[in-house]
Amino acid sequence: MEVVIRGYKTNADEVWKSTGLTLWKASHYLCQYQVEHAHTLFRGKRVLELGAGLGLNGILAWKIILDNCVCITDGDSDALVHLRQNIQRNRTENSNDHVRVSCHQLLWGASTIIAPLWETIQTLLDRQGVFVMAFARRKVPVSIELVLKQAERFGFGYELAKEDMEEGIWVYTFKFA
């Protein structure tokens, strides 16, 4: 299966203006998780990607999903331009176009993004749904411990699904507790 994504290199000046214009290491780990768990993760479920950036994970879900729809979102206007182009690049005659894929702007945070993220998930996630998050350690004042603490505060339980301590990348699944 091929997914074609275009954006900027991680060290490009454009990335400083919008983090959604590049592919981050965590997205590759999330792709691996999606492929490994596609049968149970997507069957009969709607998929919503928050903060999609270039859309790799949402487009992959769209390509492997067996039924239902995929909604890919980002809050940044520049990222949305690239995201829509990447969706178009991945449309083919034989693709799962019977599976709906859409792209929308969704704003869920400002300077502090963790609490608004969990408010959004709490509002949009079905009570039986699963939220999957890939987190990469970066030079920002947000740690995985803070993310997990906020998840619990908003009523979610979590499970570590994949971990690479050397790279500082974790994939977690979250469900309503």
Rosetta silent file (secondary structure, phi, psi, omega in degrees, C-alpha in Angstrom):
SEQUENCE: MEVVIRGYKTNADEVWKSTGLTLWKASHYLCQYQVEHAHTLFRGKRVLELGAGLGLNGILAWKIILDNCVCITDGDSDALVHLRQNIQRNRTENSNDHVRVSCHQLLWGASTIIAPLWETIQTLLDRQGVFVMAFARRKVPVSIELVLKQAERFGFGYELAKEDMEEGIWVYTFKFA
SCORE:     score description
SCORE:     0.000 S_00000001
   1 L     0.000  134.860 -178.279    0.000    0.000    0.000 S_00000001
   2 L  -116.947  135.258  173.224    1.358    3.383   -0.948 S_00000001
   3 L  -123.543  125.837 -179.039    0.602    6.746    0.648 S_00000001
   4 L  -104.228  121.157 -178.965    2.030    9.840   -1.034 S_00000001
   5 L  -127.908  133.608  174.792    2.656   12.812    1.260 S_00000001
   6 L  -122.749  139.239  178.394    4.306   16.104    0.400 S_00000001
   7 L  -168.578 -150.570 -178.559    5.405   18.751    2.871 S_00000001
   8 L  -110.451  156.501  173.844    8.565   20.320    4.224 S_00000001
   9 L   -67.124  151.511 -175.829   11.624   18.809    5.853 S_00000001
  10 L   -56.789  -30.501 -177.976   11.531   19.013    9.645 S_00000001
  11 L   -93.724    8.930 -179.906   14.318   21.602    9.721 S_00000001
  12 L   -72.339  150.712  179.665   12.740   23.925    7.089 S_00000001
  13 H   -59.071  -34.494 -178.562   11.896   27.515    8.062 S_00000001
  14 H   -60.193  -29.909 -178.306    8.209   26.921    7.225 S_00000001
  15 H   -66.574  -28.552  178.003    7.981   24.380   10.066 S_00000001
  16 H   -69.420  -25.056  178.503    8.690   27.138   12.597 S_00000001
  17 H   -83.994  -31.117 -179.350    5.543   28.913   11.371 S_00000001
  18 L  -152.788  116.457  179.839    3.391   25.755   11.438 S_00000001
  19 H   -68.531  -12.944 -179.229    4.331   22.398   12.945 S_00000001
  20 H   -81.657    4.578 -176.074    1.736   20.779   10.674 S_00000001
  21 H   -98.151    9.843  179.127    3.841   21.222    7.545 S_00000001
  22 L  -140.145  168.593  174.232    6.193   18.287    8.170 S_00000001
  23 L   -98.129  128.888  179.188    6.066   14.628    9.178 S_00000001
  24 L   -98.065  154.871 -178.878    7.171   13.936   12.732 S_00000001
  25 H   -54.147  -38.030 -177.239    8.714   10.660   13.927 S_00000001
  26 H   -60.609  -31.356 -178.955    5.677    9.905   16.062 S_00000001
  27 H   -65.748  -33.117  178.195    3.449    9.750   12.970 S_00000001
  28 H   -67.930  -38.697  176.633    5.493    6.837   11.622 S_00000001
  29 H   -66.048  -39.212  177.917    5.031    4.929   14.882 S_00000001
  30 H   -66.067  -37.049  175.656    1.312    5.613   14.766 S_00000001
  31 H   -60.352  -45.516  178.094    1.206    4.291   11.180 S_00000001
  32 H   -57.756  -44.593  179.443    2.850    1.058   12.317 S_00000001
  33 H   -62.693  -43.129  179.974    0.255    0.738   15.076 S_00000001
  34 H   -59.765  -45.627 -178.670   -2.586    1.416   12.633 S_00000001
  35 H   -66.435  -43.972 -178.965   -1.403   -1.280   10.227 S_00000001
  36 H   -64.251  -29.210 -174.674   -0.787   -3.823   13.011 S_00000001
  37 L  -119.303   20.562 -174.064   -4.271   -3.248   14.515 S_00000001
  38 H   -55.452  -42.682 -175.774   -6.295   -2.258   11.433 S_00000001
  39 H   -61.481  -46.291 -177.844   -8.828   -5.063   11.770 S_00000001
  40 H   -87.365  -28.132 -175.751   -9.847   -4.241   15.339 S_00000001
  41 H   -73.405  -38.125 -170.846   -9.076   -0.532   15.306 S_00000001
  42 H  -110.468  -22.478 -172.630  -11.190    0.503   12.318 S_00000001
  43 L   -57.868  121.257  176.499  -13.859   -2.102   11.565 S_00000001
  44 L    72.033   14.343 -176.006  -17.299   -0.524   11.849 S_00000001
  45 L  -120.599  151.002  170.218  -15.928    2.702   13.305 S_00000001
  46 L   -85.982  147.878 -177.841  -15.725    6.289   12.186 S_00000001
  47 E  -118.693  132.453  175.440  -12.237    7.799   12.279 S_00000001
  48 E  -126.861  123.540  174.921  -11.376   11.352   13.296 S_00000001
  49 E  -105.167  125.233  177.177   -7.813   12.605   13.158 S_00000001
  50 L   -99.820  136.117  178.581   -7.053   15.700   15.259 S_00000001
  51 L    63.055   49.119 -172.443   -4.048   17.828   14.384 S_00000001
  52 L   -70.370  -25.322 -175.548   -3.392   15.894   11.191 S_00000001
  53 L    61.323 -119.261 -179.521   -0.838   18.236    9.700 S_00000001
  54 L   -77.485  -12.576  171.712    0.007   16.687    6.327 S_00000001
  55 L    92.515   13.766 -176.779   -2.504   13.887    6.983 S_00000001
  56 H   -52.513  -51.122 -174.764   -0.361   10.750    6.885 S_00000001
  57 H   -69.823  -39.583  177.469   -2.270    8.871    9.581 S_00000001
  58 H   -66.933  -40.687  178.608   -5.741    9.888    8.414 S_00000001
  59 H   -66.407  -40.115  176.544   -4.949    9.065    4.785 S_00000001
  60 H   -61.774  -45.213  178.136   -3.545    5.687    5.838 S_00000001
  61 H   -58.231  -43.868  179.051   -6.719    4.989    7.837 S_00000001
  62 H   -59.981  -38.998 -177.661   -8.800    5.936    4.779 S_00000001
  63 H   -74.506  -28.133 -176.880   -6.798    3.554    2.585 S_00000001
  64 H  -104.338   -9.601 -176.168   -7.075    0.567    4.935 S_00000001
  65 L   -68.058  143.798 -177.952  -10.517    1.103    6.451 S_00000001
  66 L   -91.246  -28.663 -179.964  -13.136   -1.447    5.485 S_00000001
  67 L  -156.249  170.174  177.554  -16.237    0.623    6.059 S_00000001
  68 L    77.069 -160.273 -170.783  -17.474    3.972    7.351 S_00000001
  69 L  -127.720  161.173  179.365  -15.819    7.379    7.044 S_00000001
  70 E  -124.726  126.509  176.287  -12.618    9.242    7.878 S_00000001
  71 E  -115.516  119.162 -176.170  -12.588   12.911    8.905 S_00000001
  72 E  -109.167  127.569 -174.570   -9.135   14.489    8.889 S_00000001
  73 E  -130.167  155.359  168.943   -8.698   17.820   10.709 S_00000001
  74 E  -154.447  156.756 -179.656   -6.135   20.454   11.530 S_00000001
  75 L   -92.142  -19.087 -173.877   -6.437   23.955   12.935 S_00000001
  76 L   -90.211  127.449 -177.805   -3.753   25.595   10.819 S_00000001
  77 H   -62.602  -40.115  178.644   -4.796   27.055    7.451 S_00000001
  78 H   -63.934  -42.461  178.435   -1.379   26.432    5.867 S_00000001
  79 H   -63.648  -38.321 -179.856   -1.423   22.799    6.949 S_00000001
  80 H   -62.091  -36.272  177.614   -4.959   22.379    5.546 S_00000001
  81 H   -59.624  -49.329 -179.981   -3.804   23.456    2.071 S_00000001
  82 H   -67.181  -39.239  179.599   -1.152   20.710    2.073 S_00000001
  83 H   -59.985  -47.850  179.633   -3.518   18.220    3.698 S_00000001
  84 H   -62.822  -39.394  177.362   -6.164   18.669    0.984 S_00000001
  85 H   -64.665  -39.473  179.545   -3.495   18.304   -1.719 S_00000001
  86 H   -67.153  -36.094  175.381   -2.226   15.111   -0.070 S_00000001
  87 H   -62.610  -45.945  179.495   -5.747   13.640    0.006 S_00000001
  88 H   -61.541  -40.213  179.431   -6.102   14.396   -3.721 S_00000001
  89 H   -60.573  -28.081 -175.130   -2.688   12.809   -4.434 S_00000001
  90 L   -97.734    2.144  173.579   -3.891    9.589   -2.835 S_00000001
  91 L   -80.228  129.742  175.902   -7.180    9.288   -4.716 S_00000001
  92 L  -135.444  169.075  178.141   -7.012    6.589   -7.379 S_00000001
  93 L   -60.227  -35.228 -175.823   -9.522    4.735   -9.496 S_00000001
  94 L   -97.538    5.446 -177.160   -9.137    1.690   -7.274 S_00000001
  95 L   -74.013  170.050  179.954   -8.976    3.496   -3.934 S_00000001
  96 L   -76.872   55.864 -178.734  -11.600    3.156   -1.240 S_00000001
  97 L   -70.340  -14.790  173.178  -13.519    6.163   -2.528 S_00000001
  98 L   -70.334  -19.546  172.763  -16.731    4.479   -1.420 S_00000001
  99 L   -87.493  122.454 -177.199  -15.353    5.197    2.033 S_00000001
 100 L   -71.322  135.622  172.807  -15.882    8.879    2.635 S_00000001
 101 E  -127.689  132.726  179.028  -12.884   10.994    3.441 S_00000001
 102 E  -135.839  160.865 -177.655  -13.245   14.646    4.380 S_00000001
 103 E  -132.862  127.811 -176.953  -10.960   17.417    5.518 S_00000001
 104 E  -141.187  155.429  172.322  -11.984   20.225    7.882 S_00000001
 105 E   -83.890  131.330  177.026  -10.491   22.947   10.015 S_00000001
 106 L  -138.031  113.211  178.290  -10.939   22.215   13.707 S_00000001
 107 L   -93.813  126.728 -179.713   -9.537   24.593   16.305 S_00000001
 108 L  -137.058   10.656  177.952   -9.133   23.062   19.741 S_00000001
 109 L  -169.552  168.175  176.750   -6.396   24.934   21.481 S_00000001
 110 L  -125.806 -115.408 -178.667   -4.256   28.025   21.603 S_00000001
 111 L   -75.841  -34.634  175.023   -1.037   28.414   23.551 S_00000001
 112 L  -107.138  114.457 -170.004   -1.943   25.672   26.025 S_00000001
 113 L  -103.609  -14.335 -171.330   -3.212   22.729   24.030 S_00000001
 114 H   -70.148  -51.531  179.139   -3.484   19.791   26.417 S_00000001
 115 H   -62.002  -46.154  177.170   -6.713   20.630   28.279 S_00000001
 116 H   -61.770  -32.298  175.985   -8.524   21.777   25.081 S_00000001
 117 H   -59.894  -49.246 -177.782   -7.380   18.572   23.372 S_00000001
 118 H   -69.695  -32.422  173.772   -9.020   16.429   26.051 S_00000001
 119 H   -61.455  -42.944  179.789  -12.153   18.609   26.049 S_00000001
 120 H   -64.192  -46.694  179.771  -12.436   18.013   22.306 S_00000001
 121 H   -63.068  -42.866  179.210  -11.929   14.262   22.640 S_00000001
 122 H   -59.494  -37.470 -178.858  -14.404   14.092   25.513 S_00000001
 123 H   -76.575  -40.662 -170.452  -16.998   15.870   23.362 S_00000001
 124 H   -94.575  -24.502 -174.843  -16.450   14.025   20.071 S_00000001
 125 L   -79.146  131.078  173.695  -15.501   10.477   21.061 S_00000001
 126 L   -61.201  147.263 -176.802  -18.258    7.906   21.270 S_00000001
 127 L   -59.907  -24.372  177.842  -18.464    6.337   24.753 S_00000001
 128 L   -96.643    1.186 -174.039  -17.339    3.007   23.248 S_00000001
 129 L   -77.159  170.660  179.025  -14.656    4.683   21.113 S_00000001
 130 L  -128.027  133.911  173.797  -10.894    4.570   21.320 S_00000001
 131 E  -107.431  127.596 -179.940   -8.514    7.513   21.011 S_00000001
 132 E  -113.581  129.650 -177.730   -5.013    6.616   19.818 S_00000001
 133 E  -131.384  133.115  170.022   -2.181    9.085   20.363 S_00000001
 134 E  -102.960  132.095 -177.881    1.466    9.057   19.369 S_00000001
 135 E  -126.227  130.848  176.961    3.601   11.319   21.518 S_00000001
 136 E  -116.866  133.843  175.131    7.200   12.319   20.857 S_00000001
 137 L   -64.882  127.647  179.471    9.443   13.956   23.408 S_00000001
 138 L  -137.734  176.549 -179.435   10.341   17.414   22.083 S_00000001
 139 L   -88.386   58.941  175.290   11.801   20.654   23.388 S_00000001
 140 L  -131.898  159.047 -176.133    8.439   22.036   24.461 S_00000001
 141 L   -79.883   40.555  177.597    6.986   22.310   27.967 S_00000001
 142 L  -127.009  122.887  179.213    4.651   19.313   27.470 S_00000001
 143 L  -110.011  162.390  176.633    5.582   15.904   28.822 S_00000001
 144 H   -63.564  -32.334  178.314    3.886   12.542   28.394 S_00000001
 145 H   -62.795  -40.535  177.102    3.248   12.604   32.152 S_00000001
 146 H   -64.587  -43.332  179.155    1.252   15.838   31.760 S_00000001
 147 H   -59.874  -46.411 -178.369   -0.737   14.362   28.865 S_00000001
 148 H   -67.294  -39.444  177.915   -1.595   11.238   30.874 S_00000001
 149 H   -62.074  -43.076  178.577   -2.497   13.246   33.988 S_00000001
 150 H   -66.966  -36.530  177.099   -4.874   15.417   31.932 S_00000001
 151 H   -58.655  -47.545  178.379   -6.392   12.307   30.332 S_00000001
 152 H   -61.884  -40.841  179.545   -7.255   10.963   33.780 S_00000001
 153 H   -59.236  -33.952 -179.428   -8.632   14.368   34.814 S_00000001
 154 L   -92.807    9.985  172.693  -11.035   14.227   31.852 S_00000001
 155 L    90.513   23.596 -179.781  -12.196   10.706   32.678 S_00000001
 156 E  -109.700  140.976  167.174  -10.012    8.564   30.436 S_00000001
 157 E   -96.785  161.999 -177.198   -8.098    5.425   31.197 S_00000001
 158 E  -144.978  160.057  178.524   -5.069    4.614   29.074 S_00000001
 159 E  -141.341  134.611  176.059   -2.815    1.800   27.989 S_00000001
 160 E   -73.127  123.403 -177.303    0.698    1.936   26.559 S_00000001
 161 E  -103.488  -30.693 -176.626    0.546    0.324   23.122 S_00000001
 162 E  -158.028  143.087 -176.218    4.028    0.952   21.739 S_00000001
 163 E  -147.593  139.286  172.224    7.184    2.507   23.142 S_00000001
 164 E  -135.006   93.331 -176.543   10.633    3.520   21.941 S_00000001
 165 L   -62.707  -37.179 -178.924   12.534    4.949   24.896 S_00000001
 166 L   -62.170  -43.153  179.177   15.620    5.662   22.808 S_00000001
 167 L   -84.140  -17.534 -177.848   13.654    7.846   20.375 S_00000001
 168 L    73.103   44.163 -178.499   11.335    9.169   23.095 S_00000001
 169 E  -127.624  133.761  178.940    8.140    8.084   21.322 S_00000001
 170 E  -130.701  143.805  171.060    5.066    6.484   22.886 S_00000001
 171 E  -117.576  125.040  179.665    1.765    5.296   21.417 S_00000001
 172 E  -121.663  149.756  168.862   -1.153    5.148   23.862 S_00000001
 173 E  -110.486  142.925 -178.323   -4.771    4.106   23.540 S_00000001
 174 E  -127.029  139.600  175.067   -7.372    5.948   25.612 S_00000001
 175 E  -137.257  156.816  173.636  -10.928    4.971   26.512 S_00000001
 176 E   -61.226  134.033 -178.221  -13.520    6.472   28.796 S_00000001
 177 L   -77.262    0.000    0.000  -12.901    5.047   32.271 S_00000001
